[in-house]
Amino acid sequence: MAVAWRRGKENTVDKKINSQPVKAPETPPAQEAPVAVLPRTIHLVPMDRINGFEVRPGFYEINGATAIPGGVNFTVHSNGAASVELLLFHRTATEPFVSIPFPQHYRIGNVYSMIVFKLNIEEFEYAFRVDGPYEPEKGLIFDKNQYLLDPYARAVTGQSQWGVKLAPEQRYKARVVKDDFEWGDTPRPLIPMEDLIIYELHVRGFTFDPSSGVVHPGTFAGLQEKIPYLKSLGVNAVELMPIFEFDEMQDYREVNGKKLYNYWGYSTVSFFSPNTSYAASTEYNREGNELKRLIQEFNRNGIEVYLDVVFNHTAEGNEDGPFFSFKGFDNNIYYLLTPEGHYYNFSGCGNTLNCNHPIVHQMIMDCLRYWVTTYRVNGFRFDLASILGRNEDGSPMNKPPLLQAMAFDPILGDVKLIAEAWDAGGLYQVGTFPAWNRWAEWNGRYRDDMRRYIKGDGGAAQAAALRISGSQDIYEPKSRENASVNFITCHDGFTLYDLYAYNEKHNDANGWDNTDGSNDNKSWNCGIEGETDDPAVNALRRRLMRNAFALLMCSRGIPMFLAGDEFCNTQFGNNNAYCQDNITSWLDWSLLEKNQDMFQFFQYMIALRKQWRILRKNISGGTCGFPDVSFHGVSPWQPHFEDHERYVGVLFSGRETDGSYQVVYVASNAYWEALNVRLPALPPFLHWEIAADTWETQQVCRPHRDRDFIIQPRSVKIFVAVP
C-alpha cells in the first residue's frame, strides 16, 4: 500500500518508544518509504532485543514487509505453525546473517508481526522459516529447514537475469520495496467496454528480436518504446501475458540443442511481485517502477493495461514440485487437497489454489487491490477462471464468494474483469460464468464457430451469424451485452497467419513428440502445408486473414487479437509455443515492412469499427424500418442456414441521438464461388456505399448505387448507408 506515514503532535513513534530514543536510520532516504496507513497512536511497549536487534510487536493488519521510519514491519500468518523465524540475508548471500524468531507474545491469533529497528532496506533480503507438524495425510508438511518466500513479497530476488538457473535458496528471497513513484495527475482512460479493442502480447517476445529496433529489447521499457506503434494501429487496450514473478527455469530442458524455458509464465512464484527479468535494469528496492512508468505512459496515450493473472495454481506443483512458499506456511489451506492429502489438479499444472478458502480469498483480493492502487492497472484477465469458482472439494459453487467479492469490491469498481471461463478439469462455463452483470468472458465458442465458417465448413453459417451479432444465444443481451470477448487467435494456438498455412500442428520442437497442443485447430492450409511460393495460395491465405479480421471488427462484443497478426507473424505451425524463447515466439518486425498492406488493412478495419458505433452496441433498437440486428441470405430478409449454405448477411441499424443514421450490412461469402446478392432496400434519403472489400488489397470507400452486387469467392464486403 502506498500512502504516507502519518506525522503529528499525537504521534510519538518518531520521537521515542517508551522513553527510549530511537536513532535515525543510517541512510535516511531509504527509510522514508511511504507505507500503509498506520494508527495515529499506538500502545507503547518495551522493546525486546533478539540476536542484536531491537524489536517490538508490529502492525498485525499490514501483511508482508513494510518500511517504516526507523525500521521495517514484518507480518506473516500461518494457521498450523508452531513457530516462525525471520531470516535476514546480505544481498545475494545464500545463508542468513541473522535469524530473529518471532516471540510467542508477538503472535495474535495466527498472525506473527514484528518491527525490526535500524534496518537499511537496501542492505538486506529476507525469508522465513516455519516449524509445525508433519502429517502429509492431513496436508500438513511443515519443514523448519526450508527457506520460505513471503506470500506478500513485493519483490523476489535472484530472478532478475533471464535464463540463469539458481538454487532455491538463491531464488526465493524477498526485498522490501520503497514505493515512491509519482503518478501525478495521470488520467485513467476508463474506456467503455463496448469501445475496447484488446491487443494480447508477451512482454519479452514483443520486442526481444533485434528487428524490433528498440533500445531495451524484451523489457517493460522496450514495450514502452512501441506505444506510438500501437497508437498508430488503433488498439486502446493491451493485455499483458503473465508479468507476476515466475521462474522461467522451471522445467528447463534442452531439445535438439535448443533451450526450452517456462517462457509464457503461467506458473506464479509471487502474486505481489513484478517479474524482475522484464526490467531493463536492476531496480534494487524500487522493483516495479519501470512497469509503473509503462502503465503511466499507456494511460497517458489513452490505452488501458490489463494483466493476465494466474490464480488457479502456483509454481510449487504437486508432491514432486518445489517447496518455497505456500506449502511451508499452510499447505492444507492454500491448495485443494484430496482426502488423502494429495493435490487436486484442475489446472493441469500439478496443483490447484483453494481460492474460496477465506485465507486464499483474502490474499487474492488483497493482491488485486494492490495492483490497482499501486500500479494503476486497468483490468485483469483470469487464466482458467472456472477454478476460482470451485469449492474446497473441487465441486463448482453456485455463487462463489471470491467471484462475487471481485464483482462488488469498491476498489475494483471500474476495473475490467475478464474470465477464461473454463479449466483443465473439464468445467466449461462460457455463457454461464457467475457474472453479477460484471464479468466479461473469453468467448471460446466465437473462436471455434468463426474458424469453422471462415474456412468454409458446411453447417457453420447460422453459428457465424449468431457470433457476429453478439452471441445473444449465449449472453442475455440486456444484462450481458458486453460480456463476450471475441477472438479468433490468442497466445494459445495458431497465429492468424498459421491458421491458414497449416492443417496440422508442428510442435516437435517442444520435445513431446508433437503430442502437446490442441489437435482440433479448425485451420486450413489452402492446399499446401506451410510456406510456399505459389502466388495463388498466398493470395488466398491473405484474403482469409482479411476475412477473419474484418468479421472480428464487425462483430458485437469486445474484439481481441494476438500481437503480430497485423503483419502476418508466424510460429511456423507451433500451436503451443509456451516453451519457445526464440524466433518461434518472438515477433519478427521485419514482417511489418514486408506485409505493410496487411498492417494497413488492420488499421483500416479498426478505424471503421470506431466510426460506426452500431457495430459495437445496440443504439436505438433499429431505424429505417430495420430492427437492430437482422439476418439475410443472397436475397434480403431470407437467411438460409442449411448445411450447404455458406453466405451470411448481417445488418445492424440504429439512430444516434443527433439524428444521424447508423446502418451497416456485413456480407460474408465462405463459398469457393462468387455469388449474386441483393441488398435490403434503403429509404430514398440514404444510399449504400462499399466501406470494405477483402477481395481487394487496398480499401477505398466508394458509392454503390445498385442494390445488387457480386461477392467474390471467400471474401467479405461491408456496406454502410449514407445520405
C-alpha positions in Angstrom: 0.0 0.0 0.0 1.3 3.4 -0.9 0.1 6.1 1.5 2.0 8.2 3.9 3.1 7.5 7.4 1.1 10.0 9.5 3.0 12.5 11.5 1.6 14.9 14.1 1.8 16.0 17.7 -0.1 12.9 18.9 2.3 10.6 17.1 5.2 9.9 19.4 6.6 6.9 17.5 9.2 9.0 15.6 10.4 10.6 18.8 10.5 7.9 21.3 9.3 4.5 22.3 8.7 4.0 26.0 11.0 7.0 26.6 13.9 5.3 24.8 15.4 7.4 22.0 15.3 5.8 18.5 18.2 6.7 16.4 17.6 7.9 12.9 18.4 5.3 10.2 21.9 5.3 8.7 20.6 6.1 5.3 17.5 8.3 5.8 16.3 8.3 2.2 15.9 4.5 2.3 13.8 4.8 5.4 11.3 7.4 4.2 9.3 4.9 2.1 5.6 5.5 2.1 3.8 2.7 3.9 0.3 1.7 4.7 -1.8 3.9 7.0 -0.7 3.2 10.5 -2.5 4.1 13.7 -2.1 7.7 14.8 -1.2 6.5 18.2 -0.1 3.0 19.2 0.2 1.2 22.5 3.7 1.7 23.7 5.5 -1.4 25.0 9.1 -2.0 25.9 11.4 -3.1 23.1 13.0 -6.5 23.1 16.5 -7.3 21.9 16.9 -10.5 19.9 20.2 -11.5 18.3 21.5 -8.0 18.4 18.3 -6.3 17.0 15.8 -4.2 18.8 12.3 -5.4 18.1 8.7 -4.8 19.2 5.3 -6.1 18.2 4.3 -4.9 14.8 1.2 -3.8 12.8 -0.8 -7.0 12.5 -3.1 -5.9 9.7 -0.3 -5.0 7.3 0.9 -8.2 5.6 4.3 -8.6 4.2 7.4 -6.4 4.8 6.8 -2.6 5.0 9.4 0.1 5.6 8.5 2.5 8.4 10.5 5.3 10.0 13.4 3.7 11.9 12.8 0.1 10.8 10.7 -2.5 8.9 7.4 -4.1 9.9 7.2 -7.8 9.1 3.9 -9.6 9.3 3.0 -13.2 8.2 0.3 -15.6 9.2 0.0 -19.4 9.5 -2.8 -21.4 10.8 -0.8 -24.5 11.6 2.6 -23.2 12.5 4.2 -23.7 15.9 6.8 -21.0 15.4 8.1 -18.6 12.8 11.6 -17.2 12.2 12.6 -14.2 10.2 15.8 -14.6 8.3 17.9 -11.7 7.1 20.5 -12.1 4.3 23.1 -9.8 2.9 22.3 -9.1 -0.8 22.9 -12.2 -3.0 24.0 -14.3 0.1 22.7 -17.8 0.4 23.0 -18.1 4.2 21.3 -15.6 6.6 23.5 -13.3 8.7 20.9 -13.4 11.4 17.8 -15.3 12.5 15.2 -13.5 14.5 12.5 -15.8 16.0 9.1 -14.2 16.5 8.5 -14.2 20.2 5.3 -16.1 21.1 3.8 -13.0 22.7 4.2 -11.2 19.3 1.6 -13.6 18.0 -2.1 -12.6 17.9 -4.4 -15.3 16.7 -2.5 -16.9 13.7 -0.6 -13.7 12.9 3.0 -13.0 13.6 4.1 -9.4 13.5 7.3 -7.7 14.4 9.1 -4.4 13.8 12.8 -4.7 13.5 14.6 -1.4 14.1 17.7 0.1 12.4 17.4 -1.9 9.2 18.5 -0.3 6.0 16.2 -1.8 3.4 18.8 -1.5 0.7 21.2 -3.8 2.5 19.3 -6.9 3.2 17.0 -9.5 1.7 14.6 -11.7 3.8 12.9 -15.0 4.1 11.1 -17.1 6.8 11.4 -20.5 8.4 8.2 -22.0 9.8 8.0 -25.0 12.1 5.0 -27.1 12.6 3.5 -30.7 12.3 4.5 -33.0 9.5 1.4 -35.1 8.7 1.1 -35.4 4.9 -2.1 -37.4 5.1 -3.7 -34.3 6.6 -1.9 -31.9 4.2 0.5 -30.7 6.9 4.1 -30.7 5.6 5.9 -28.1 7.7 9.6 -28.1 7.4 11.7 -25.9 9.7 14.7 -26.3 7.4 13.1 -24.7 4.3 13.6 -21.0 3.4 10.2 -19.6 2.6 9.3 -16.7 0.4 6.8 -14.3 1.9 3.4 -14.8 0.2 3.0 -11.0 0.3 6.6 -10.3 -1.0 6.7 -7.1 -3.2 9.9 -8.2 -5.0 11.6 -11.5 -5.4 15.4 -11.6 -5.6 17.6 -13.8 -7.6 15.5 -14.0 -10.8 16.3 -10.7 -12.5 18.6 -12.3 -15.0 16.6 -14.3 -17.5 17.7 -17.9 -18.2 20.1 -18.3 -15.2 19.5 -21.4 -13.2 19.9 -20.8 -9.4 19.3 -22.9 -6.4 16.1 -22.3 -4.5 17.9 -20.6 -1.6 19.2 -18.1 -4.1 16.0 -17.5 -6.0 13.2 -17.3 -3.4 14.1 -14.4 -1.1 12.3 -11.1 -0.9 13.2 -7.4 -0.8 11.4 -4.5 0.9 10.2 -2.2 -1.8 10.2 1.6 -1.5 7.1 2.8 -3.2 7.9 6.4 -4.2 6.6 6.5 -7.7 4.8 9.8 -8.6 1.6 9.2 -10.6 0.8 12.9 -10.6 -2.5 13.6 -12.5 -2.1 10.7 -14.9 -5.7 10.1 -16.3 -7.3 6.7 -16.3 -8.8 6.1 -19.7 -11.9 4.4 -18.4 -12.9 3.2 -21.9 -16.4 1.8 -22.1 -16.5 -1.9 -22.6 -18.1 -1.8 -26.0 -15.4 0.5 -27.3 -12.5 -1.7 -26.4 -10.1 -3.2 -28.9 -7.7 -5.5 -27.0 -4.2 -6.5 -28.2 -2.7 -9.5 -26.4 1.1 -9.5 -26.2 4.1 -11.1 -24.4 6.3 -8.5 -22.9 9.6 -10.3 -23.7 8.6 -11.7 -27.1 7.1 -8.4 -28.3 10.5 -6.6 -28.6 13.3 -9.1 -27.9 14.1 -9.9 -31.5 16.7 -7.3 -32.9 14.2 -6.5 -35.7 12.1 -4.6 -33.1 14.7 -1.8 -33.2 14.2 -0.8 -29.5 16.9 0.2 -27.1 15.8 -2.1 -24.4 14.6 -5.3 -26.0 12.4 -7.8 -24.1 11.6 -5.4 -21.3 8.9 -3.1 -20.0 11.0 -0.2 -21.2 11.2 -1.8 -24.7 7.4 -2.2 -24.8 7.1 1.5 -23.8 9.1 2.4 -26.9 6.4 0.7 -29.0 3.5 2.8 -27.7 3.5 5.1 -30.8 3.2 2.0 -33.0 0.3 0.7 -31.0 -1.5 4.0 -31.2 -1.0 4.1 -35.0 -2.5 0.6 -35.2 -5.6 1.9 -33.3 -5.8 -0.5 -30.3 -6.9 1.0 -27.0 -6.1 -1.8 -24.5 -3.2 -4.2 -24.1 -3.4 -7.5 -22.3 0.0 -8.5 -21.0 0.6 -12.2 -20.6 1.8 -13.0 -17.1 4.1 -10.4 -15.6 3.9 -11.6 -11.9 7.2 -13.1 -10.9 7.6 -16.6 -12.3 10.6 -18.9 -12.8 11.4 -19.3 -16.4 13.8 -22.1 -15.5 11.0 -24.2 -14.1 11.0 -27.4 -16.3 14.0 -26.1 -18.2 15.1 -28.6 -20.9 17.3 -28.8 -23.9 15.9 -30.4 -27.0 18.0 -30.8 -30.2 20.4 -28.2 -28.9 17.6 -25.7 -28.2 17.0 -24.3 -24.7 13.4 -24.6 -23.6 12.0 -22.4 -20.8 8.8 -21.6 -19.0 8.5 -18.8 -21.5 4.8 -17.8 -21.2 5.0 -17.5 -17.4 1.7 -19.2 -16.4 3.2 -20.5 -13.2 3.3 -17.9 -10.5 6.0 -17.6 -7.9 4.8 -14.4 -6.2 1.4 -12.7 -6.7 2.5 -9.3 -5.5 5.8 -9.0 -7.3 6.5 -7.9 -10.9 8.8 -10.1 -13.0 12.2 -8.5 -12.4 13.7 -10.1 -15.6 11.3 -7.8 -17.6 13.0 -4.7 -16.2 15.8 -3.1 -18.3 17.9 -2.5 -15.2 18.0 -3.9 -11.7 15.7 -1.8 -9.5 17.1 -2.5 -6.0 14.2 -1.9 -3.6 12.3 0.0 -6.2 11.2 -3.0 -8.1 8.2 -2.2 -10.3 9.0 1.4 -11.2 9.7 0.6 -14.8 6.4 -1.2 -15.0 4.6 1.7 -13.4 6.2 4.1 -16.0 5.0 1.8 -18.7 1.4 1.8 -17.4 1.5 5.5 -16.8 2.6 6.1 -20.5 0.0 3.7 -21.8 -2.7 5.5 -19.9 -1.5 8.9 -20.9 -1.9 7.8 -24.5 -5.4 6.5 -23.9 -4.5 2.8 -23.8 -5.6 0.7 -20.9 -3.4 -2.1 -19.4 -4.8 -5.5 -18.4 -2.8 -8.2 -16.6 -3.3 -11.9 -17.4 -3.3 -13.3 -13.9 -2.9 -16.9 -12.8 -4.7 -17.5 -9.5 -5.6 -21.1 -10.4 -2.2 -22.7 -9.3 1.3 -21.8 -8.3 4.8 -22.9 -9.4 5.1 -25.2 -6.4 3.4 -28.0 -8.3 2.4 -31.3 -6.8 4.2 -33.6 -4.3 7.2 -33.7 -6.7 7.3 -29.9 -7.1 9.4 -27.4 -5.3 8.7 -26.2 -1.8 9.4 -22.5 -1.4 6.3 -20.6 0.0 2.7 -21.6 0.3 3.4 -25.3 1.1 5.5 -24.2 4.0 3.0 -21.7 5.5 -0.2 -23.7 5.2 -0.2 -26.3 2.5 -3.7 -27.6 3.5 -5.2 -24.1 3.3 -3.6 -22.8 0.1 -4.2 -25.8 -2.1 -7.1 -28.1 -2.9 -6.3 -31.5 -1.4 -7.9 -34.9 -1.7 -9.0 -36.6 1.5 -5.6 -38.4 1.4 -3.7 -35.2 1.3 -2.8 -35.3 -2.4 -3.2 -32.3 -4.8 -6.2 -31.9 -7.0 -5.1 -30.9 -10.4 -7.9 -28.9 -12.1 -5.2 -26.6 -13.5 -3.2 -29.2 -15.4 -0.1 -27.9 -13.7 0.1 -30.1 -10.6 -1.8 -28.2 -8.0 -4.9 -26.0 -7.6 -5.3 -23.0 -5.4 -8.0 -23.2 -2.8 -9.4 -19.9 -4.0 -12.6 -19.9 -1.9 -11.0 -20.6 1.4 -11.2 -17.3 3.4 -7.4 -17.0 3.7 -6.8 -17.5 0.0 -9.8 -15.4 -0.9 -8.4 -12.6 1.2 -4.9 -12.9 -0.4 -6.3 -12.7 -3.9 -8.5 -9.7 -3.1 -5.5 -8.0 -1.4 -3.4 -8.8 -4.5 -5.9 -7.3 -7.0 -6.4 -4.2 -4.9 -2.6 -3.8 -4.6 -2.1 -3.9 -8.4 -4.9 -1.5 -8.9 -3.9 1.0 -6.3 -0.1 0.7 -6.5 0.3 0.0 -10.3 -2.9 1.6 -11.6 -3.8 -1.5 -13.6 -7.0 -1.1 -15.6 -8.2 -4.7 -15.8 -7.5 -8.4 -15.3 -7.9 -11.5 -17.5 -8.2 -14.5 -15.2 -6.5 -17.7 -16.5 -8.6 -20.8 -16.1 -11.1 -18.7 -14.2 -13.6 -21.6 -13.6 -11.2 -22.8 -10.9 -11.9 -19.6 -9.0 -15.5 -20.9 -8.5 -14.6 -24.3 -7.2 -15.3 -25.3 -3.6 -12.7 -26.9 -1.3 -13.8 -30.4 -2.5 -13.3 -29.3 -6.1 -17.0 -29.0 -6.9 -18.4 -25.9 -8.8 -20.1 -23.4 -6.5 -23.4 -21.7 -7.2 -22.4 -18.3 -6.0 -18.6 -18.4 -5.5 -17.8 -15.9 -2.7 -14.5 -14.9 -4.4 -16.0 -14.1 -7.7 -18.8 -12.2 -6.0 -16.3 -10.2 -4.0 -14.5 -9.2 -7.1 -17.7 -8.1 -8.8 -18.7 -5.8 -5.9 -15.4 -4.7 -4.5 -15.2 -0.8 -4.3 -11.6 -0.6 -5.3 -12.2 -2.8 -8.3 -15.4 -0.9 -9.2 -14.2 0.5 -12.6 -11.7 -2.3 -13.3 -12.4 -4.7 -16.2 -12.8 -8.3 -15.1 -12.4 -10.9 -17.9 -12.7 -14.6 -17.3 -11.3 -17.5 -19.3 -14.4 -19.4 -18.4 -13.1 -23.0 -18.3 -10.4 -25.0 -16.6 -8.3 -28.2 -17.2 -10.7 -30.2 -15.1 -13.4 -30.2 -17.7 -15.5 -27.3 -16.3 -16.7 -25.2 -19.3 -18.7 -22.1 -18.4 -18.8 -19.9 -21.5 -22.1 -18.1 -21.2 -22.8 -19.4 -17.7 -19.8 -18.0 -15.7 -21.1 -16.4 -12.4 -21.2 -12.8 -13.5 -23.5 -10.4 -11.5 -23.5 -8.4 -14.7 -19.9 -7.6 -14.1 -17.7 -10.2 -15.7 -16.8 -10.5 -19.3 -15.6 -13.8 -20.8 -13.3 -15.1 -23.5 -15.9 -16.4 -25.9 -14.3 -19.7 -26.9 -17.4 -20.5 -29.0 -16.9 -17.4 -31.1 -13.3 -18.6 -31.9 -14.5 -22.1 -32.8 -17.6 -21.2 -34.8 -15.9 -18.4 -36.8 -12.9 -20.6 -37.6 -15.2 -23.3 -39.0 -17.2 -20.8 -41.0 -14.3 -18.8 -42.5 -12.5 -21.9 -43.8 -15.7 -23.0 -45.5 -17.2 -25.8 -43.3 -20.7 -26.7 -44.1 -23.4 -26.1 -41.5 -21.5 -23.2 -39.8 -23.4 -20.3 -41.3 -26.0 -19.9 -38.6 -23.5 -20.1 -35.8 -21.4 -17.5 -37.6 -24.4 -15.2 -37.9 -25.1 -15.5 -34.2 -21.5 -14.8 -33.2 -21.3 -11.8 -35.5 -24.5 -10.4 -34.0 -23.2 -10.6 -30.4 -23.8 -14.2 -29.4 -27.3 -13.4 -28.0 -27.9 -17.2 -27.8 -25.2 -17.3 -25.2 -25.3 -14.0 -23.4 -28.6 -12.3 -22.4 -28.5 -9.1 -24.4 -29.9 -6.7 -21.9 -27.8 -7.7 -18.9 -24.7 -9.1 -20.6 -24.4 -7.1 -23.8 -20.7 -6.5 -23.2 -19.8 -10.0 -21.8 -18.4 -11.6 -25.0 -14.7 -11.1 -25.7 -14.5 -12.2 -29.3 -11.2 -13.6 -30.6 -10.1 -15.9 -33.4 -6.5 -16.1 -32.2 -4.7 -15.7 -28.9 -1.4 -16.8 -27.4 -2.8 -20.4 -27.1 -2.9 -21.8 -30.6 -2.0 -20.8 -34.1 -1.3 -17.3 -35.1 -3.7 -15.8 -37.7 -1.1 -16.5 -40.4 -0.6 -20.1 -39.3 -4.3 -20.6 -39.2 -4.4 -20.6 -43.0 -0.9 -22.0 -43.6 -1.1 -25.3 -41.6 -3.6 -28.1 -41.4 -1.7 -29.8 -38.5 0.2 -28.6 -35.5 4.0 -28.8 -35.8 5.2 -28.9 -32.2 8.1 -31.3 -32.4 10.5 -28.5 -31.2 8.7 -28.7 -27.8 10.1 -32.1 -27.1 6.9 -34.0 -26.6 6.9 -35.9 -30.0 4.1 -33.5 -31.2 1.7 -34.8 -28.6 1.2 -31.4 -26.8 -1.1 -28.7 -28.0 -4.6 -28.9 -29.5 -5.3 -31.4 -32.3 -8.5 -29.5 -33.2 -7.4 -26.2 -34.7 -10.2 -25.7 -37.3 -7.4 -24.4 -39.6 -6.9 -24.8 -43.3 -3.6 -24.7 -45.2 -5.2 -23.6 -48.5 -3.9 -26.7 -50.3 -0.2 -26.6 -49.3 1.2 -27.3 -45.8 3.5 -24.5 -44.6 5.4 -21.9 -46.6 5.0 -21.8 -50.3 5.9 -19.7 -53.3 2.6 -20.4 -55.0 1.1 -16.9 -55.6 -2.5 -18.2 -55.7 -2.2 -20.0 -52.4 -0.5 -17.0 -50.8 -3.2 -14.6 -52.1 -6.0 -16.9 -50.7 -4.3 -17.1 -47.4 -4.0 -13.3 -47.1 -7.7 -12.9 -48.1 -8.8 -15.4 -45.4 -6.8 -13.4 -42.9 -8.5 -10.2 -44.1 -11.9 -12.0 -43.8 -11.2 -13.1 -40.3 -10.2 -9.7 -39.1 -13.0 -7.9 -41.0 -15.6 -10.1 -39.3 -13.9 -9.7 -35.9 -14.1 -5.9 -36.2 -17.7 -6.1 -37.4 -18.9 -8.4 -34.6 -20.8 -7.2 -31.5 -18.8 -7.8 -28.4 -15.2 -6.9 -27.4 -12.6 -7.8 -30.1 -9.2 -9.1 -29.1 -6.4 -10.3 -31.3 -2.8 -11.5 -31.0 0.2 -9.3 -31.3 1.8 -9.7 -34.7 -1.3 -10.9 -36.5 -1.4 -7.5 -38.1 1.8 -8.2 -40.1 1.5 -12.0 -40.6 3.7 -13.1 -37.8 4.2 -16.9 -37.8 5.2 -19.5 -35.2 6.0 -22.0 -38.1 2.9 -24.1 -37.2 3.6 -24.4 -33.5 0.3 -24.1 -31.7 1.7 -24.4 -28.2 4.8 -22.3 -28.1 4.8 -22.0 -24.3 8.5 -23.0 -24.0 9.9 -21.3 -27.1 12.1 -18.4 -26.1 13.3 -17.9 -29.7 12.1 -16.6 -33.1 9.2 -19.1 -32.9 7.6 -16.8 -30.3 9.4 -13.5 -30.7 7.8 -11.1 -33.1 9.7 -10.7 -36.4 9.3 -7.0 -37.0 10.9 -7.3 -40.5 7.5 -8.7 -41.5 5.9 -5.3 -40.8 7.5 -3.8 -43.8 7.1 -6.9 -45.9 3.4 -7.1 -45.1 2.6 -3.4 -44.9 -0.7 -4.0 -46.8 -1.9 -6.3 -44.1 -1.0 -3.8 -41.4 -2.9 -1.1 -43.2 -5.9 -3.3 -43.6 -5.9 -3.9 -39.8 -5.6 -0.1 -39.3 -8.5 0.5 -41.7 -10.8 -2.0 -40.1 -10.1 -0.8 -36.6 -10.9 2.8 -37.7 -14.1 1.5 -39.4 -15.2 -0.1 -36.2 -14.6 3.1 -34.3 -16.5 5.1 -36.9 -19.7 3.0 -36.8 -20.9 2.7 -33.2 -23.7 0.4 -34.3 -21.1 -2.4 -34.8 -20.3 -2.1 -31.1 -23.7 -1.9 -29.5 -27.5 -1.5 -29.9 -28.1 2.2 -30.2 -31.8 2.7 -30.5 -33.4 -0.7 -31.4 -33.2 -0.1 -35.1 -34.1 2.5 -37.7 -35.4 2.9 -41.3 -37.8 0.1 -40.7 -35.0 -2.3 -39.8 -34.6 -4.0 -36.4 -31.4 -3.6 -34.5 -30.0 -6.8 -36.0 -31.3 -8.9 -38.9 -30.0 -11.9 -40.9 -30.1 -12.1 -44.7 -29.3 -14.6 -47.4 -28.4 -13.7 -51.0 -31.9 -12.3 -51.1 -32.8 -9.8 -48.4 -34.7 -11.0 -45.3 -34.3 -14.6 -46.4 -31.5 -16.1 -44.4 -30.5 -19.7 -45.4 -28.7 -21.7 -42.8 -28.9 -25.2 -44.4 -25.7 -27.3 -44.2 -24.7 -26.4 -47.8 -25.1 -22.6 -47.3 -22.0 -20.5 -46.8 -23.3 -17.0 -47.2 -24.2 -14.8 -44.2 -25.6 -11.3 -44.3 -25.9 -9.4 -41.1 -27.5 -5.9 -41.0 -27.1 -3.6 -38.0 -29.2 -0.5 -37.7 -29.9 2.3 -35.3 -30.1 6.1 -34.9 -27.9 8.3 -32.9 -29.3 11.0 -30.5 -28.2 13.7 -33.0 -30.4 12.1 -35.6 -27.7 10.5 -37.8 -28.3 7.1 -39.2 -26.1 4.1 -38.4 -26.8 1.3 -40.9 -24.1 -1.3 -41.7 -24.5 -4.5 -43.8 -21.9 -7.2 -43.4 -21.8 -9.6 -46.4 -19.7 -12.8 -46.0 -19.2 -15.5 -48.6 -17.3 -18.5 -47.3 -18.1 -20.4 -50.6 -15.5 -21.1 -53.2 -17.6 -19.5 -56.0 -18.9 -15.9 -56.5 -22.5 -15.2 -55.6 -25.1 -12.7 -56.8 -26.5 -10.8 -53.8 -29.3 -8.2 -53.3 -29.1 -5.6 -50.5 -32.1 -4.6 -48.4 -33.8 -1.5 -49.7 -33.0 1.8 -48.1 -35.2 4.8 -47.8 -34.7 7.3 -50.6 -32.6 9.7 -48.5 -29.9 7.1 -48.0 -27.8 5.0 -50.3 -25.3 2.2 -49.9 -21.5 2.7 -50.0 -18.9 -0.1 -50.0 -16.8 0.5 -47.0 -14.5 -2.5 -47.3 -14.0 -5.5 -49.6 -11.5 -8.2 -48.7 -11.2 -9.2 -52.3 -9.1 -6.0 -52.7 -5.8 -5.5 -51.0 -6.3 -1.7 -50.7 -9.5 -0.4 -49.2 -11.3 2.6 -50.6 -14.9 3.6 -49.6 -16.9 4.1 -52.8 -20.6 4.5 -53.7 -22.7 1.6 -54.7 -26.0 2.9 -56.2 -27.4 -0.5 -57.2 -28.9 -2.9 -54.7 -27.4 -5.9 -56.5 -23.7 -6.8 -56.2 -21.4 -9.7 -56.8 -19.4 -11.0 -53.8 -16.3 -12.8 -54.9 -15.3 -16.3 -53.6 -14.2 -16.5 -50.0 -14.5 -12.8 -49.3 -16.2 -10.2 -47.2 -17.9 -6.9 -48.2 -19.1 -4.3 -45.8 -21.7 -1.7 -46.8 -22.7 1.4 -45.0 -25.8 3.6 -45.5 -25.0 7.3 -46.1 -27.1 10.3 -47.1 
